[in-house]
């Protein structure tokens, strides 16, 4: 299993899925939930790893509820 440090600085939905150990549908629902900032680039969705890690650690303030 990859360590968080081994992932690129810009994550995609597949990376989120692998990190959290969740299904594809759940990963897309999470990214679409506005719990953390994600950017759509064409058909791809990109998330800065730092933003994701802050959300995961609960450092995002009032948007940190799962």
N, C-alpha and C positions, 0 to 999 in steps of 0.2 A: 504494500500500500504506500502511495506517495505521501510525503510529508507536505504540509502546507507551504513550506519554503521552496519546494520543488516546482510549484505551479508558477506560471508566468504572472507578471504584474497586472495583466488584463485578462480576466477570466471570461469564459463563455458558459452557457447553460450546462453543457456537458461537464465542465469542471465543477460547477456547483453541485451537480448530481453526484459526482464521484466523492467530493469532499464530505457531503452530508450523508451519503449512502441512501439516497432516496431515488424514487423512480423518475422517469423523464417527465411525466405529466405533473408530478409534484414540484419538480424543479422549475418548470415553466410557470406554474401557479405562483410559486414563491417569488420569482423574478418579476412577475406581473402585479404582485401585491403592493408594490410601492413601500415595502419595508426598508429597502435601501435603494440608492440611486443606480439605475441601469440605463444604458444608452442603446438604442436600436441603430445599427449601421447596416443599411440595406436589409437583408433578411436575417442578419446576425444580431444577437444581443450581447453586449459587452458590459462587464462590471469590473471596476478597479478592485484589485485584491485587497488593498487597504480599507476600502469602504466595506467590503464584505466581511473582513476580519473584525472591524469595529462593530458591525451589526451582530456578528456571531458572538462576540465577547460581551455584548450588552452595552457598548459605549456610544450608542446612537441616540440616546435620550428617549423621547416618548414614542419613537417608532420601533422600539426593540421588542415589542410583544410578538410572540409567534402565533 
